[in-house]
Amino acid sequence: KQEVTQIPAALSVPEGENLVLNCSFTDSAIYNLQWFRQDPGKGLTSLLLIQSSQREQTSGRLNASLDKSSGRSTLYIAASQPGDSATYLCAVLTGANSKLTFGKGITLSVRP
Amino acid sequence: DGGITQSPKYLFRKEGQNVTLSCEQNLNHDAMYWYRQDPGQGLRLIYYSQIVNDFQKGDIAEGYSVSREKKESFPLTVTSAQKNPTAFYLCASSPLGGSGDTQYFGPGTRLTVL
């Protein structure tokens, strides 16, 4: 059974800091890995999707990497801003039925 | 204006009552999903559907039921058999079958049992 782990559960950093959020998964037979953002009381917004054949994806200040063989992904946020404060969830897509398995998320707080 | 809508935003239920959460999408996506989110927890899959008139149980289907009579609609009924229904419910949709396809999420419904 696929399990996705995100540690720590919460992180607080000062504005401007570069930071890395980690995600690990137990079964490397994935189709893709996705990072989502969730604001309090809201739905999820897709940030980056890395297909199993890719190593990384970039969007603006965000860069996500994937090491499928070791079951790890990182989300790098450059020059963090208070508006980046949210919960970041990692999810992997496995199986023929497009089933996403989610981690519990990392709640990020960026202090002005 | 394309997207996924969920209603209501907040729902209160008395014990023993069934309630139905609405999910509609105009993205022409084949697949639709229902997830449950509890505080400090990741999303857990309740039911999913890849085609009209067909659906499959997810990891925590007990106490829930769904229907898929139309491509754009996938309502979720929380029955009285669900012992701990207070949670945040999220609906999602995606195109079918592509490994590069993400899931698009609605804004969620917060259900509280009184």
Chai-1 contact restraints between the chains, C-beta under 6 A:
chainA,res_idxA,chainB,res_idxB,connection_type,confidence,min_distance_angstrom,max_distance_angstrom,comment,restraint_id
A,Y31,B,S99,contact,1.0,0.0,6.0,A-B,restraint_1
A,N32,B,S99,contact,1.0,0.0,6.0,A-B,restraint_2
A,Q34,B,T102,contact,1.0,0.0,6.0,A-B,restraint_3
A,G43,B,L90,contact,1.0,0.0,6.0,A-B,restraint_4
A,G43,B,F105,contact,1.0,0.0,6.0,A-B,restraint_5
A,G43,B,G106,contact,1.0,0.0,6.0,A-B,restraint_6
A,G43,B,P107,contact,1.0,0.0,6.0,A-B,restraint_7
A,G43,B,G108,contact,1.0,0.0,6.0,A-B,restraint_8
A,L44,B,F105,contact,1.0,0.0,6.0,A-B,restraint_9
A,S46,B,T102,contact,1.0,0.0,6.0,A-B,restraint_10
A,L49,B,T102,contact,1.0,0.0,6.0,A-B,restraint_11
A,Q51,B,S99,contact,1.0,0.0,6.0,A-B,restraint_12
A,Q51,B,G100,contact,1.0,0.0,6.0,A-B,restraint_13
A,F102,B,G42,contact,1.0,0.0,6.0,A-B,restraint_14
A,F102,B,L43,contact,1.0,0.0,6.0,A-B,restraint_15
A,G103,B,G42,contact,1.0,0.0,6.0,A-B,restraint_16
A,K104,B,Q41,contact,1.0,0.0,6.0,A-B,restraint_17
A,K104,B,G42,contact,1.0,0.0,6.0,A-B,restraint_18
